[in-house]
Amino acid sequence: MADDEDHGVPGQVRVAAVIIGLEALALLAAAGVLVAKTAGEHADSVGRALFGAALAVFGAIVLALCARGLLHCRPAARTPVVLLQLLALPVGYSLGFQAGRIGYGGPMIVAALAVLYLLFTPPARAALDRDI
């Protein structure tokens, strides 16, 4: 009696959803740090800093909803996940190599590549492909 058979969600999709959930938590943490730094220091532009934090919270919500959709094997959840992971690759490269912050960019690149790989494995494709 395997858990995957009970719910019809392949392990690859579950692992991808966990990684996406961790990305959402990281965005929430980044938003919290941004708000804390804005409150504790004199920010150049408080409005811009708070808008950045709001965007991070919005991104975390979107990622959390996508992870939930994957856990329910909803095919419509795969497209935004793939798009967001493809967008994370150049951001991670820019942070890691151009800005010299490999501690931030490296995990972004690894997570994005892992999710993309996991969502295109044969079991994940079989579970998430749409019937035409």
N, CA, C and O atoms as a printed pandas DataFrame, in Angstrom:
     atom_number atom_name residue_name chain_id  residue_number  x_coord  y_coord  z_coord
0              1         N          MET        A               1    0.846   -1.176    0.000
1              2        CA          MET        A               1    0.000    0.000    0.000
2              3         C          MET        A               1    0.891    1.239    0.000
3              4         O          MET        A               1    1.258    1.749    1.059
4              5         N          ALA        A               2    1.228    1.707   -1.167
5              6        CA          ALA        A               2    2.084    2.889   -1.299
6              7         C          ALA        A               2    1.242    4.150   -1.278
7              8         O          ALA        A               2    0.104    4.170   -1.748
8              9         N          ASP        A               3    1.822    5.197   -0.724
9             10        CA          ASP        A               3    1.135    6.483   -0.658
10            11         C          ASP        A               3    0.862    7.036   -2.047
11            12         O          ASP        A               3   -0.181    7.646   -2.285
12            13         N          ASP        A               4    1.808    6.821   -2.970
13            14        CA          ASP        A               4    1.640    7.338   -4.330
14            15         C          ASP        A               4    0.457    6.693   -5.025
15            16         O          ASP        A               4   -0.262    7.349   -5.779
16            17         N          GLU        A               5    0.252    5.394   -4.769
17            18        CA          GLU        A               5   -0.854    4.710   -5.423
18            19         C          GLU        A               5   -2.197    5.150   -4.855
19            20         O          GLU        A               5   -3.193    5.206   -5.576
20            21         N          ASP        A               6   -2.223    5.463   -3.561
21            22        CA          ASP        A               6   -3.467    5.868   -2.930
22            23         C          ASP        A               6   -3.996    7.179   -3.496
23            24         O          ASP        A               6   -5.194    7.314   -3.745
24            25         N          HIS        A               7   -3.116    8.134   -3.697
25            26        CA          HIS        A               7   -3.549    9.453   -4.121
26            27         C          HIS        A               7   -3.285    9.719   -5.600
27            28         O          HIS        A               7   -3.730   10.744   -6.117
28            29         N          GLY        A               8   -2.582    8.839   -6.293
29            30        CA          GLY        A               8   -2.313    9.030   -7.708
30            31         C          GLY        A               8   -1.293   10.111   -8.008
31            32         O          GLY        A               8   -1.184   10.555   -9.151
32            33         N          VAL        A               9   -0.537   10.546   -6.994
33            34        CA          VAL        A               9    0.471   11.585   -7.192
34            35         C          VAL        A               9    1.842   10.920   -7.166
35            36         O          VAL        A               9    2.254   10.383   -6.138
36            37         N          PRO        A              10    2.550   10.955   -8.296
37            38        CA          PRO        A              10    3.882   10.338   -8.317
38            39         C          PRO        A              10    4.843   11.030   -7.351
39            40         O          PRO        A              10    4.681   12.207   -7.031
40            41         N          GLY        A              11    5.830   10.287   -6.900
41            42        CA          GLY        A              11    6.823   10.821   -5.979
42            43         C          GLY        A              11    7.558   12.026   -6.540
43            44         O          GLY        A              11    7.886   12.954   -5.800
44            45         N          GLN        A              12    7.821   12.019   -7.846
45            46        CA          GLN        A              12    8.519   13.139   -8.468
46            47         C          GLN        A              12    7.725   14.434   -8.327
47            48         O          GLN        A              12    8.299   15.496   -8.087
48            49         N          VAL        A              13    6.418   14.343   -8.474
49            50        CA          VAL        A              13    5.559   15.525   -8.360
50            51         C          VAL        A              13    5.528   15.997   -6.905
51            52         O          VAL        A              13    5.528   17.198   -6.635
52            53         N          ARG        A              14    5.502   15.049   -5.979
53            54        CA          ARG        A              14    5.518   15.408   -4.553
54            55         C          ARG        A              14    6.815   16.136   -4.189
55            56         O          ARG        A              14    6.788   17.151   -3.493
56            57         N          VAL        A              15    7.938   15.615   -4.659
57            58        CA          VAL        A              15    9.226   16.240   -4.351
58            59         C          VAL        A              15    9.291   17.634   -4.971
59            60         O          VAL        A              15    9.775   18.573   -4.339
60            61         N          ALA        A              16    8.802   17.773   -6.212
61            62        CA          ALA        A              16    8.775   19.088   -6.860
62            63         C          ALA        A              16    7.918   20.062   -6.053
63            64         O          ALA        A              16    8.285   21.225   -5.887
64            65         N          ALA        A              17    6.789   19.593   -5.557
65            66        CA          ALA        A              17    5.909   20.455   -4.756
66            67         C          ALA        A              17    6.589   20.875   -3.455
67            68         O          ALA        A              17    6.415   22.007   -3.006
68            69         N          VAL        A              18    7.355   19.983   -2.852
69            70        CA          VAL        A              18    8.086   20.324   -1.623
70            71         C          VAL        A              18    9.133   21.393   -1.916
71            72         O          VAL        A              18    9.274   22.349   -1.153
72            73         N          ILE        A              19    9.867   21.237   -3.013
73            74        CA          ILE        A              19   10.879   22.225   -3.380
74            75         C          ILE        A              19   10.220   23.582   -3.629
75            76         O          ILE        A              19   10.735   24.615   -3.200
76            77         N          ILE        A              20    9.094   23.575   -4.315
77            78        CA          ILE        A              20    8.377   24.819   -4.593
78            79         C          ILE        A              20    7.881   25.442   -3.288
79            80         O          ILE        A              20    7.912   26.662   -3.128
80            81         N          GLY        A              21    7.429   24.610   -2.365
81            82        CA          GLY        A              21    7.026   25.111   -1.048
82            83         C          GLY        A              21    8.191   25.759   -0.309
83            84         O          GLY        A              21    8.016   26.784    0.350
84            85         N          LEU        A              22    9.374   25.166   -0.415
85            86        CA          LEU        A              22   10.563   25.760    0.201
86            87         C          LEU        A              22   10.916   27.087   -0.463
87            88         O          LEU        A              22   11.350   28.024    0.208
88            89         N          GLU        A              23   10.733   27.165   -1.769
89            90        CA          GLU        A              23   10.958   28.439   -2.466
90            91         C          GLU        A              23    9.993   29.506   -1.955
91            92         O          GLU        A              23   10.376   30.661   -1.769
92            93         N          ALA        A              24    8.740   29.112   -1.729
93            94        CA          ALA        A              24    7.746   30.057   -1.208
94            95         C          ALA        A              24    8.145   30.538    0.191
95            96         O          ALA        A              24    8.028   31.724    0.501
96            97         N          LEU        A              25    8.613   29.619    1.027
97            98        CA          LEU        A              25    9.068   30.014    2.371
98            99         C          LEU        A              25   10.273   30.942    2.295
99           100         O          LEU        A              25   10.385   31.882    3.082
100          101         N          ALA        A              26   11.171   30.685    1.355
101          102        CA          ALA        A              26   12.343   31.558    1.192
102          103         C          ALA        A              26   11.914   32.962    0.775
103          104         O          ALA        A              26   12.484   33.950    1.236
104          105         N          LEU        A              27   10.908   33.051   -0.098
105          106        CA          LEU        A              27   10.412   34.371   -0.492
106          107         C          LEU        A              27    9.766   35.095    0.684
107          108         O          LEU        A              27    9.931   36.307    0.827
108          109         N          LEU        A              28    9.036   34.374    1.526
109          110        CA          LEU        A              28    8.449   34.995    2.719
110          111         C          LEU        A              28    9.546   35.489    3.661
111          112         O          LEU        A              28    9.437   36.567    4.245
112          113         N          ALA        A              29   10.589   34.699    3.798
113          114        CA          ALA        A              29   11.708   35.123    4.654
114          115         C          ALA        A              29   12.380   36.364    4.072
115          116         O          ALA        A              29   12.734   37.283    4.811
116          117         N          ALA        A              30   12.554   36.393    2.764
117          118        CA          ALA        A              30   13.165   37.562    2.121
118          119         C          ALA        A              30   12.301   38.801    2.328
119          120         O          ALA        A              30   12.821   39.890    2.569
120          121         N          ALA        A              31   11.000   38.637    2.234
121          122        CA          ALA        A              31   10.101   39.772    2.469
122          123         C          ALA        A              31   10.226   40.254    3.911
123          124         O          ALA        A              31   10.258   41.459    4.162
124          125         N          GLY        A              32   10.296   39.326    4.851
125          126        CA          GLY        A              32   10.451   39.703    6.254
126          127         C          GLY        A              32   11.750   40.440    6.511
127          128         O          GLY        A              32   11.770   41.426    7.248
128          129         N          VAL        A              33   12.838   39.972    5.909
129          130        CA          VAL        A              33   14.128   40.643    6.059
130          131         C          VAL        A              33   14.068   42.043    5.467
131          132         O          VAL        A              33   14.587   42.996    6.050
132          133         N          LEU        A              34   13.438   42.161    4.315
133          134        CA          LEU        A              34   13.333   43.464    3.668
134          135         C          LEU        A              34   12.536   44.448    4.518
135          136         O          LEU        A              34   12.920   45.611    4.648
136          137         N          VAL        A              35   11.441   43.994    5.091
137          138        CA          VAL        A              35   10.639   44.861    5.956
138          139         C          VAL        A              35   11.420   45.226    7.215
139          140         O          VAL        A              35   11.399   46.378    7.649
140          141         N          ALA        A              36   12.111   44.243    7.804
141          142        CA          ALA        A              36   12.882   44.506    9.018
142          143         C          ALA        A              36   14.014   45.498    8.746
143          144         O          ALA        A              36   14.252   46.403    9.546
144          145         N          LYS        A              37   14.701   45.333    7.634
145          146        CA          LYS        A              37   15.777   46.269    7.303
146          147         C          LYS        A              37   15.229   47.661    7.012
147          148         O          LYS        A              37   15.856   48.663    7.356
148          149         N          THR        A              38   14.071   47.724    6.387
149          150        CA          THR        A              38   13.458   49.023    6.097
150          151         C          THR        A              38   13.056   49.723    7.392
151          152         O          THR        A              38   13.231   50.934    7.528
152          153         N          ALA        A              39   12.516   48.958    8.343
153          154        CA          ALA        A              39   12.086   49.551    9.614
154          155         C          ALA        A              39   13.271   49.929   10.496
155          156         O          ALA        A              39   13.206   50.916   11.229
156          157         N          GLY        A              40   14.349   49.154   10.432
157          158        CA          GLY        A              40   15.479   49.391   11.307
158          159         C          GLY        A              40   16.483   50.407   10.799
159          160         O          GLY        A              40   17.261   50.954   11.581
160          161         N          GLU        A              41   16.478   50.660    9.528
161          162        CA          GLU        A              41   17.440   51.584    8.932
162          163         C          GLU        A              41   16.689   52.663    8.164
163          164         O          GLU        A              41   15.482   52.570    7.940
164          165         N          HIS        A              42   17.415   53.656    7.779
165          166        CA          HIS        A              42   16.809   54.686    6.943
166          167         C          HIS        A              42   16.928   54.245    5.495
167          168         O          HIS        A              42   17.997   54.337    4.891
168          169         N          ALA        A              43   15.831   53.770    4.951
169          170        CA          ALA        A              43   15.831   53.294    3.571
170          171         C          ALA        A              43   15.828   54.481    2.614
171          172         O          ALA        A              43   15.284   55.546    2.906
172          173         N          ASP        A              44   16.447   54.262    1.478
173          174        CA          ASP        A              44   16.459   55.294    0.447
174          175         C          ASP        A              44   15.033   55.612    0.013
175          176         O          ASP        A              44   14.673   56.776   -0.167
176          177         N          SER        A              45   14.241   54.582   -0.152
177          178        CA          SER        A              45   12.841   54.749   -0.513
178          179         C          SER        A              45   12.021   53.685    0.220
179          180         O          SER        A              45   12.036   52.512   -0.154
180          181         N          VAL        A              46   11.319   54.098    1.246
181          182        CA          VAL        A              46   10.518   53.164    2.029
182          183         C          VAL        A              46    9.437   52.530    1.164
183          184         O          VAL        A              46    9.180   51.331    1.265
184          185         N          GLY        A              47    8.809   53.330    0.318
185          186        CA          GLY        A              47    7.756   52.810   -0.551
186          187         C          GLY        A              47    8.264   51.733   -1.485
187          188         O          GLY        A              47    7.602   50.713   -1.681
188          189         N          ARG        A              48    9.431   51.951   -2.061
189          190        CA          ARG        A              48   10.012   50.965   -2.986
190          191         C          ARG        A              48   10.374   49.680   -2.246
191          192         O          ARG        A              48   10.171   48.582   -2.763
192          193         N          ALA        A              49   10.915   49.823   -1.026
193          194        CA          ALA        A              49   11.276   48.652   -0.233
194          195         C          ALA        A              49   10.035   47.851    0.155
195          196         O          ALA        A              49   10.036   46.623    0.075
196          197         N          LEU        A              50    8.995   48.533    0.568
197          198        CA          LEU        A              50    7.767   47.833    0.948
198          199         C          LEU        A              50    7.071   47.221   -0.262
199          200         O          LEU        A              50    6.449   46.164   -0.153
200          201         N          PHE        A              51    7.175   47.878   -1.411
201          202        CA          PHE        A              51    6.615   47.299   -2.629
202          203         C          PHE        A              51    7.369   46.025   -2.995
203          204         O          PHE        A              51    6.762   45.042   -3.421
204          205         N          GLY        A              52    8.685   46.040   -2.831
205          206        CA          GLY        A              52    9.478   44.839   -3.080
206          207         C          GLY        A              52    9.085   43.706   -2.150
207          208         O          GLY        A              52    9.004   42.552   -2.571
208          209         N          ALA        A              53    8.838   44.031   -0.882
209          210        CA          ALA        A              53    8.398   43.021    0.075
210          211         C          ALA        A              53    7.022   42.483   -0.304
211          212         O          ALA        A              53    6.771   41.283   -0.195
212          213         N          ALA        A              54    6.130   43.371   -0.751
213          214        CA          ALA        A              54    4.790   42.935   -1.171
214          215         C          ALA        A              54    4.878   42.017   -2.387
215          216         O          ALA        A              54    4.138   41.037   -2.477
216          217         N          LEU        A              55    5.767   42.322   -3.312
217          218        CA          LEU        A              55    5.953   41.445   -4.476
218          219         C          LEU        A              55    6.477   40.074   -4.051
219          220         O          LEU        A              55    6.069   39.053   -4.603
220          221         N          ALA        A              56    7.379   40.051   -3.073
221          222        CA          ALA        A              56    7.902   38.778   -2.588
222          223         C          ALA        A              56    6.792   37.955   -1.935
223          224         O          ALA        A              56    6.721   36.741   -2.131
224          225         N          VAL        A              57    5.926   38.609   -1.160
225          226        CA          VAL        A              57    4.798   37.901   -0.530
226          227         C          VAL        A              57    3.850   37.377   -1.613
227          228         O          VAL        A              57    3.375   36.244   -1.529
228          229         N          PHE        A              58    3.580   38.193   -2.617
229          230        CA          PHE        A              58    2.710   37.757   -3.712
230          231         C          PHE        A              58    3.323   36.549   -4.422
231          232         O          PHE        A              58    2.623   35.582   -4.721
232          233         N          GLY        A              59    4.626   36.606   -4.690
233          234        CA          GLY        A              59    5.304   35.475   -5.327
234          235         C          GLY        A              59    5.231   34.225   -4.482
235          236         O          GLY        A              59    5.062   33.127   -5.012
236          237         N          ALA        A              60    5.357   34.374   -3.168
237          238        CA          ALA        A              60    5.261   33.224   -2.269
238          239         C          ALA        A              60    3.868   32.614   -2.319
239          240         O          ALA        A              60    3.722   31.391   -2.302
240          241         N          ILE        A              61    2.852   33.452   -2.380
241          242        CA          ILE        A              61    1.473   32.949   -2.469
242          243         C          ILE        A              61    1.264   32.189   -3.773
243          244         O          ILE        A              61    0.660   31.117   -3.783
244          245         N          VAL        A              62    1.762   32.746   -4.867
245          246        CA          VAL        A              62    1.629   32.085   -6.168
246          247         C          VAL        A              62    2.334   30.728   -6.145
247          248         O          VAL        A              62    1.781   29.730   -6.608
248          249         N          LEU        A              63    3.554   30.693   -5.605
249          250        CA          LEU        A              63    4.281   29.425   -5.540
250          251         C          LEU        A              63    3.555   28.415   -4.659
251          252         O          LEU        A              63    3.487   27.233   -4.997
252          253         N          ALA        A              64    3.016   28.870   -3.535
253          254        CA          ALA        A              64    2.287   27.959   -2.646
254          255         C          ALA        A              64    1.050   27.390   -3.336
255          256         O          ALA        A              64    0.747   26.205   -3.195
256          257         N          LEU        A              65    0.341   28.225   -4.074
257          258        CA          LEU        A              65   -0.836   27.735   -4.811
258          259         C          LEU        A              65   -0.432   26.748   -5.913
259          260         O          LEU        A              65   -1.133   25.769   -6.168
260          261         N          CYS        A              66    0.687   27.013   -6.548
261          262        CA          CYS        A              66    1.179   26.087   -7.580
262          263         C          CYS        A              66    1.563   24.746   -6.962
263          264         O          CYS        A              66    1.253   23.696   -7.524
264          265         N          ALA        A              67    2.235   24.771   -5.812
265          266        CA          ALA        A              67    2.602   23.528   -5.130
266          267         C          ALA        A              67    1.350   22.746   -4.740
267          268         O          ALA        A              67    1.305   21.522   -4.866
268          269         N          ARG        A              68    0.347   23.459   -4.271
269          270        CA          ARG        A              68   -0.921   22.806   -3.910
270          271         C          ARG        A              68   -1.577   22.177   -5.134
271          272         O          ARG        A              68   -2.095   21.062   -5.071
272          273         N          GLY        A              69   -1.547   22.907   -6.250
273          274        CA          GLY        A              69   -2.108   22.361   -7.481
274          275         C          GLY        A              69   -1.381   21.112   -7.939
275          276         O          GLY        A              69   -2.010   20.165   -8.411
276          277         N          LEU        A              70   -0.058   21.100   -7.805
277          278        CA          LEU        A              70    0.701   19.905   -8.177
278          279         C          LEU        A              70    0.349   18.730   -7.274
279          280         O          LEU        A              70    0.222   17.599   -7.743
280          281         N          LEU        A              71    0.193   18.996   -5.984
281          282        CA          LEU        A              71   -0.152   17.914   -5.062
282          283         C          LEU        A              71   -1.525   17.327   -5.347
283          284         O          LEU        A              71   -1.804   16.185   -4.981
284          285         N          HIS        A              72   -2.381   18.102   -5.999
285          286        CA          HIS        A              72   -3.698   17.603   -6.397
286          287         C          HIS        A              72   -3.700   17.131   -7.846
287          288         O          HIS        A              72   -4.758   16.862   -8.415
288          289         N          CYS        A              73   -2.517   17.030   -8.440
289          290        CA          CYS        A              73   -2.346   16.562   -9.831
290          291         C          CYS        A              73   -3.182   17.379  -10.818
291          292         O          CYS        A              73   -3.799   16.819  -11.724
292          293         N          ARG        A              74   -3.201   18.677  -10.647
293          294        CA          ARG        A              74   -3.908   19.541  -11.580
294          295         C          ARG        A              74   -2.954   19.928  -12.704
295          296         O          ARG        A              74   -1.944   20.586  -12.455
296          297         N          PRO        A              75   -3.259   19.528  -13.939
297          298        CA          PRO        A              75   -2.362   19.830  -15.061
298          299         C          PRO        A              75   -2.108   21.325  -15.240
299          300         O          PRO        A              75   -1.033   21.715  -15.695
300          301         N          ALA        A              76   -3.075   22.161  -14.892
301          302        CA          ALA        A              76   -2.918   23.609  -15.073
302          303         C          ALA        A              76   -1.850   24.190  -14.156
303          304         O          ALA        A              76   -1.395   25.309  -14.393
304          305         N          ALA        A              77   -1.438   23.478  -13.127
305          306        CA          ALA        A              77   -0.421   23.989  -12.211
306          307         C          ALA        A              77    0.983   23.882  -12.806
307          308         O          ALA        A              77    1.879   24.628  -12.409
308          309         N          ARG        A              78    1.182   22.967  -13.749
309          310        CA          ARG        A              78    2.527   22.754  -14.271
310          311         C          ARG        A              78    3.032   23.942  -15.076
311          312         O          ARG        A              78    4.204   24.300  -14.957
312          313         N          THR        A              79    2.194   24.559  -15.886
313          314        CA          THR        A              79    2.640   25.651  -16.757
314          315         C          THR        A              79    3.196   26.836  -15.979
315          316         O          THR        A              79    4.296   27.287  -16.299
316          317         N          PRO        A              80    2.496   27.370  -14.971
317          318        CA          PRO        A              80    3.102   28.483  -14.231
318          319         C          PRO        A              80    4.361   28.073  -13.465
319          320         O          PRO        A              80    5.278   28.878  -13.301
320          321         N          VAL        A              81    4.407   26.830  -13.000
321          322        CA          VAL        A              81    5.608   26.368  -12.302
322          323         C          VAL        A              81    6.796   26.358  -13.258
323          324         O          VAL        A              81    7.874   26.846  -12.920
324          325         N          VAL        A              82    6.597   25.806  -14.441
325          326        CA          VAL        A              82    7.689   25.754  -15.417
326          327         C          VAL        A              82    8.133   27.169  -15.783
327          328         O          VAL        A              82    9.330   27.446  -15.858
328          329         N          LEU        A              83    7.191   28.044  -16.007
329          330        CA          LEU        A              83    7.529   29.429  -16.352
330          331         C          LEU        A              83    8.318   30.105  -15.226
331          332         O          LEU        A              83    9.332   30.751  -15.487
332          333         N          LEU        A              84    7.867   29.961  -13.996
333          334        CA          LEU        A              84    8.561   30.591  -12.871
334          335         C          LEU        A              84    9.957   30.003  -12.666
335          336         O          LEU        A              84   10.888   30.725  -12.309
336          337         N          GLN        A              85   10.103   28.716  -12.886
337          338        CA          GLN        A              85   11.421   28.102  -12.734
338          339         C          GLN        A              85   12.364   28.548  -13.854
339          340         O          GLN        A              85   13.554   28.758  -13.621
340          341         N          LEU        A              86   11.835   28.690  -15.052
341          342        CA          LEU        A              86   12.662   29.199  -16.154
342          343         C          LEU        A              86   13.091   30.642  -15.898
343          344         O          LEU        A              86   14.203   31.033  -16.253
344          345         N          LEU        A              87   12.215   31.429  -15.282
345          346        CA          LEU        A              87   12.574   32.804  -14.933
346          347         C          LEU        A              87   13.567   32.847  -13.771
347          348         O          LEU        A              87   14.367   33.778  -13.675
348          349         N          ALA        A              88   13.520   31.853  -12.896
349          350        CA          ALA        A              88   14.441   31.815  -11.757
350          351         C          ALA        A              88   15.872   31.531  -12.188
351          352         O          ALA        A              88   16.812   31.922  -11.495
352          353         N          LEU        A              89   16.056   30.859  -13.317
353          354        CA          LEU        A              89   17.415   30.519  -13.762
354          355         C          LEU        A              89   18.269   31.755  -14.038
355          356         O          LEU        A              89   19.368   31.847  -13.490
356          357         N          PRO        A              90   17.819   32.721  -14.867
357          358        CA          PRO        A              90   18.667   33.895  -15.075
358          359         C          PRO        A              90   18.799   34.772  -13.824
359          360         O          PRO        A              90   19.825   35.425  -13.633
360          361         N          VAL        A              91   17.772   34.787  -12.977
361          362        CA          VAL        A              91   17.868   35.551  -11.727
362          363         C          VAL        A              91   18.925   34.920  -10.826
363          364         O          VAL        A              91   19.748   35.626  -10.243
364          365         N          GLY        A              92   18.905   33.606  -10.712
365          366        CA          GLY        A              92   19.907   32.907   -9.915
366          367         C          GLY        A              92   21.309   33.095  -10.470
367          368         O          GLY        A              92   22.265   33.268   -9.713
368          369         N          TYR        A              93   21.430   33.062  -11.786
369          370        CA          TYR        A              93   22.740   33.288  -12.417
370          371         C          TYR        A              93   23.229   34.700  -12.116
371          372         O          TYR        A              93   24.393   34.901  -11.767
372          373         N          SER        A              94   22.344   35.665  -12.251
373          374        CA          SER        A              94   22.707   37.055  -11.999
374          375         C          SER        A              94   23.142   37.257  -10.549
375          376         O          SER        A              94   24.148   37.914  -10.280
376          377         N          LEU        A              95   22.374   36.687   -9.618
377          378        CA          LEU        A              95   22.728   36.810   -8.198
378          379         C          LEU        A              95   24.028   36.071   -7.891
379          380         O          LEU        A              95   24.910   36.597   -7.214
380          381         N          GLY        A              96   24.129   34.864   -8.392
381          382        CA          GLY        A              96   25.257   34.023   -8.034
382          383         C          GLY        A              96   26.569   34.425   -8.659
383          384         O          GLY        A              96   27.598   34.432   -7.983
384          385         N          PHE        A              97   26.556   34.757   -9.928
385          386        CA          PHE        A              97   27.803   34.971  -10.643
386          387         C          PHE        A              97   28.089   36.437  -10.937
387          388         O          PHE        A              97   29.230   36.879  -10.804
388          389         N          GLN        A              98   27.095   37.182  -11.325
389          390        CA          GLN        A              98   27.331   38.586  -11.639
390          391         C          GLN        A              98   27.415   39.449  -10.383
391          392         O          GLN        A              98   28.237   40.362  -10.311
392          393         N          ALA        A              99   26.563   39.160   -9.387
393          394        CA          ALA        A              99   26.571   39.935   -8.147
394          395         C          ALA        A              99   27.483   39.313   -7.092
395          396         O          ALA        A              99   27.703   39.902   -6.034
396          397         N          GLY        A             100   28.010   38.131   -7.377
397          398        CA          GLY        A             100   28.923   37.486   -6.448
398          399         C          GLY        A             100   28.275   36.936   -5.195
399          400         O          GLY        A             100   28.945   36.779   -4.174
400          401         N          ARG        A             101   27.002   36.643   -5.251
401          402        CA          ARG        A             101   26.282   36.102   -4.091
402          403         C          ARG        A             101   25.841   34.674   -4.390
403          404         O          ARG        A             101   24.651   34.385   -4.515
404          405         N          ILE        A             102   26.823   33.795   -4.500
405          406        CA          ILE        A             102   26.539   32.410   -4.868
406          407         C          ILE        A             102   25.674   31.716   -3.814
407          408         O          ILE        A             102   24.962   30.763   -4.130
408          409         N          GLY        A             103   25.730   32.183   -2.574
409          410        CA          GLY        A             103   24.889   31.609   -1.525
410          411         C          GLY        A             103   23.404   31.836   -1.752
411          412         O          GLY        A             103   22.572   31.084   -1.245
412          413         N          TYR        A             104   23.071   32.873   -2.516
413          414        CA          TYR        A             104   21.671   33.139   -2.872
414          415         C          TYR        A             104   21.336   32.562   -4.244
415          416         O          TYR        A             104   20.308   31.905   -4.411
416          417         N          GLY        A             105   22.193   32.805   -5.212
417          418        CA          GLY        A             105   21.915   32.381   -6.578
418          419         C          GLY        A             105   22.058   30.892   -6.801
419          420         O          GLY        A             105   21.299   30.303   -7.570
420          421         N          GLY        A             106   23.022   30.277   -6.137
421          422        CA          GLY        A             106   23.254   28.842   -6.323
422          423         C          GLY        A             106   22.046   27.992   -5.976
423          424         O          GLY        A             106   21.626   27.167   -6.787
424          425         N          PRO        A             107   21.472   28.173   -4.783
425          426        CA          PRO        A             107   20.283   27.390   -4.449
426          427         C          PRO        A             107   19.101   27.651   -5.393
427          428         O          PRO        A             107   18.310   26.749   -5.665
428          429         N          MET        A             108   18.989   28.878   -5.884
429          430        CA          MET        A             108   17.908   29.173   -6.833
430          431         C          MET        A             108   18.062   28.353   -8.100
431          432         O          MET        A             108   17.097   27.780   -8.607
432          433         N          ILE        A             109   19.297   28.303   -8.609
433          434        CA          ILE        A             109   19.561   27.550   -9.841
434          435         C          ILE        A             109   19.326   26.059   -9.618
435          436         O          ILE        A             109   18.681   25.402  -10.436
436          437         N          VAL        A             110   19.842   25.529   -8.522
437          438        CA          VAL        A             110   19.697   24.100   -8.233
438          439         C          VAL        A             110   18.222   23.737   -8.069
439          440         O          VAL        A             110   17.771   22.724   -8.605
440          441         N          ALA        A             111   17.473   24.553   -7.335
441          442        CA          ALA        A             111   16.050   24.271   -7.112
442          443         C          ALA        A             111   15.272   24.328   -8.428
443          444         O          ALA        A             111   14.433   23.468   -8.695
444          445         N          ALA        A             112   15.552   25.337   -9.244
445          446        CA          ALA        A             112   14.835   25.468  -10.515
446          447         C          ALA        A             112   15.128   24.283  -11.426
447          448         O          ALA        A             112   14.214   23.727  -12.034
448          449         N          LEU        A             113   16.390   23.896  -11.523
449          450        CA          LEU        A             113   16.741   22.754  -12.372
450          451         C          LEU        A             113   16.131   21.457  -11.846
451          452         O          LEU        A             113   15.682   20.617  -12.626
452          453         N          ALA        A             114   16.116   21.297  -10.529
453          454        CA          ALA        A             114   15.521   20.095   -9.936
454          455         C          ALA        A             114   14.026   20.017  -10.231
455          456         O          ALA        A             114   13.523   18.962  -10.619
456          457         N          VAL        A             115   13.321   21.121  -10.050
457          458        CA          VAL        A             115   11.874   21.124  -10.307
458          459         C          VAL        A             115   11.593   20.858  -11.779
459          460         O          VAL        A             115   10.710   20.066  -12.108
460          461         N          LEU        A             116   12.333   21.509  -12.664
461          462        CA          LEU        A             116   12.123   21.277  -14.095
462          463         C          LEU        A             116   12.372   19.821  -14.457
463          464         O          LEU        A             116   11.608   19.225  -15.216
464          465         N          TYR        A             117   13.438   19.252  -13.916
465          466        CA          TYR        A             117   13.720   17.839  -14.189
466          467         C          TYR        A             117   12.579   16.958  -13.676
467          468         O          TYR        A             117   12.070   16.102  -14.400
468          469         N          LEU        A             118   12.189   17.177  -12.430
469          470        CA          LEU        A             118   11.164   16.333  -11.816
470          471         C          LEU        A             118    9.831   16.405  -12.546
471          472         O          LEU        A             118    9.140   15.393  -12.666
472          473         N          LEU        A             119    9.458   17.582  -13.034
473          474        CA          LEU        A             119    8.164   17.725  -13.707
474          475         C          LEU        A             119    8.149   17.142  -15.113
475          476         O          LEU        A             119    7.085   16.964  -15.706
476          477         N          PHE        A             120    9.329   16.848  -15.645
477          478        CA          PHE        A             120    9.368   16.272  -16.987
478          479         C          PHE        A             120    9.823   14.819  -16.993
479          480         O          PHE        A             120   10.181   14.281  -18.041
480          481         N          THR        A             121    9.809   14.186  -15.828
481          482        CA          THR        A             121   10.045   12.751  -15.784
482          483         C          THR        A             121    8.790   12.045  -16.309
483          484         O          THR        A             121    7.694   12.600  -16.228
484          485         N          PRO        A             122    8.938   10.837  -16.842
485          486        CA          PRO        A             122    7.763   10.137  -17.386
486          487         C          PRO        A             122    6.593    9.988  -16.408
487          488         O          PRO        A             122    5.456   10.212  -16.821
488          489         N          PRO        A             123    6.804    9.619  -15.125
489          490        CA          PRO        A             123    5.629    9.519  -14.231
490          491         C          PRO        A             123    4.924   10.856  -14.003
491          492         O          PRO        A             123    3.696   10.914  -13.928
492          493         N          ALA        A             124    5.714   11.934  -13.893
493          494        CA          ALA        A             124    5.102   13.251  -13.685
494          495         C          ALA        A             124    4.341   13.684  -14.934
495          496         O          ALA        A             124    3.244   14.235  -14.840
496          497         N          ARG        A             125    4.924   13.434  -16.094
497          498        CA          ARG        A             125    4.235   13.794  -17.328
498          499         C          ARG        A             125    2.944   13.004  -17.478
499          500         O          ARG        A             125    1.926   13.553  -17.900
500          501         N          ALA        A             126    2.978   11.734  -17.139
501          502        CA          ALA        A             126    1.767   10.914  -17.247
502          503         C          ALA        A             126    0.682   11.424  -16.311
503          504         O          ALA        A             126   -0.496   11.413  -16.666
504          505         N          ALA        A             127    1.063   11.868  -15.129
505          506        CA          ALA        A             127    0.080   12.341  -14.157
506          507         C          ALA        A             127   -0.439   13.726  -14.485
507          508         O          ALA        A             127   -1.587   14.044  -14.174
508          509         N          LEU        A             128    0.395   14.566  -15.115
509          510        CA          LEU        A             128    0.013   15.970  -15.329
510          511         C          LEU        A             128   -0.362   16.310  -16.762
511          512         O          LEU        A             128   -0.825   17.421  -17.021
512          513         N          ASP        A             129   -0.177   15.392  -17.695
513          514        CA          ASP        A             129   -0.555   15.690  -19.076
514          515         C          ASP        A             129   -2.073   15.800  -19.189
515          516         O          ASP        A             129   -2.827   15.073  -18.542
516          517         N          ARG        A             130   -2.481   16.722  -20.022
517          518        CA          ARG        A             130   -3.910   16.948  -20.226
518          519         C          ARG        A             130   -4.434   15.988  -21.285
519          520         O          ARG        A             130   -3.752   15.687  -22.264
520          521         N          ASP        A             131   -5.642   15.519  -21.073
521          522        CA          ASP        A             131   -6.305   14.687  -22.077
522          523         C          ASP        A             131   -6.927   15.599  -23.128
523          524         O          ASP        A             131   -7.686   16.515  -22.811
524          525         N          ILE        A             132   -6.591   15.329  -24.367
525          526        CA          ILE        A             132   -7.112   16.178  -25.456
526          527         C          ILE        A             132   -8.256   15.474  -26.144
527          528         O          ILE        A             132   -8.836   16.013  -27.086
